[in-house]
Structures are given as structure tokens and as C-alpha cells.
Amino acid sequence: MDAIFTFLFQTREGLAALFFGGIAIIAVVAFVLEKRTHKIYVDRGPAADDDEDGWVL
């Protein structure tokens, strides 16, 4: 176990593995959450011209 921690935190290759592994994990989580959000909030198409979006200028 000590050899694994030494590799991960005290070598350039280990730090690179942690960095790119973290990016991969974040990408997978973002993909899963985006799919879940897409199912919850369905696209209703383009807005009509007479719809108010709440912004008054």
C-alpha cells in the first residue's frame, strides 16, 4: 500500500495518473447528470413571439 501512495504522490507519472483520472471521473459524472437533467426538463421547442420571459428592459 505504501508503494502505491509513493507512486501516486511522489512521481510525475503518478500525479499525471491522478490528474487525468480525476478529469475522467468528472466527465463521467457530468455525462450522467446531464442525461438525468435532460429527462427531467424536456425541451418544449422554440418560444412563441408573444411569450414573456420575465425580463423587462
Secondary structure in CASP SS format (residue, H / E / C, confidence):
PFRMAT SS
TARGET T0000
AUTHOR 0000-0000-0000
METHOD secondary structure of the structure
MODEL  1
M C 1.00
D H 1.00
A H 1.00
I H 1.00
F H 1.00
T H 1.00
F H 1.00
L H 1.00
F H 1.00
Q H 1.00
T C 1.00
R H 1.00
E H 1.00
G H 1.00
L H 1.00
A H 1.00
A H 1.00
L H 1.00
F H 1.00
F H 1.00
G H 1.00
G H 1.00
I H 1.00
A H 1.00
I H 1.00
I H 1.00
A H 1.00
V H 1.00
V H 1.00
A H 1.00
F H 1.00
V H 1.00
L H 1.00
E H 1.00
K H 1.00
R H 1.00
T H 1.00
H H 1.00
K H 1.00
I H 1.00
Y C 1.00
V C 1.00
D C 1.00
R C 1.00
G C 1.00
P C 1.00
A C 1.00
A C 1.00
D C 1.00
D C 1.00
D C 1.00
E C 1.00
D C 1.00
G C 1.00
W C 1.00
V C 1.00
L C 1.00
END
